[in-house]
Amino acid sequence: MPVTQEHDAETAVIEAIRGGDRYAFEEFVRRHNRWVRGVVFGVLGNRDVGDDVCQQVWAGIWQRIGEIRDPASWKSWIYRLARNAAIDAGRELTRRRGAATAADLATIQAPGEVAADRRAARIDEHREVLEAIQALPAIYREPFVLRHMNGWSYREIAEVMNLAVDSVETRLVRARRFLRENLKGKL
């Protein structure tokens, strides 16, 4: 579907949600929850806290959907809500614990009948990559997660982060360089 048709369809869904349509909201959450999680993870670098923050974000969206002045700008509005909620959660976590901790990684199920040692190796590799992503400074982690975990275009990232496309490209190049250096010899 071309971007304008997709954009118009989402605008219509936002209008339905603004009118109190819970089914439209549930469908909207289903379609967009992954990238909201990506935004939260991009800021926090912590999956544990991210689940709670995402629930708060969606509850806040339902309660505050009427605040959107231009329904066509829904993506930027939700990005800001998710980012701000993640920043607040990070501050709270830091305040309560003295420092944000790394997330416990979920067990990864290898497809098929992969030998136990190969499964353990995959888990270790996955853990190394996630830890390297978590170690990225937020300025690089946010666009990296949006691009490589959520599949956003440079233009989309630039729009929601209020950056020039060149700045997004620079941050992604630096993030990839940091990851290559951090993962050298580990995988």
Buried (B, 14 or more C-beta within 10 A) or exposed (E): EEEEEEBEEBBEBBBBBBEEBEEBBEBBBEEBEEBBBBBBBBBBBBBBBBEEBBEBBBEBBBEEBEEBEEBEBBBBBBBBBBBEBBBEBBEEBEEEEEEBEBBEBEEEEBEEEEEEEEBEBBBEBBEBBBBBBBEBEBEBBBBBBBBBBBEBEBEBBBBBBEBEBEBBBBBBEBBBEBBEEBBEEEE
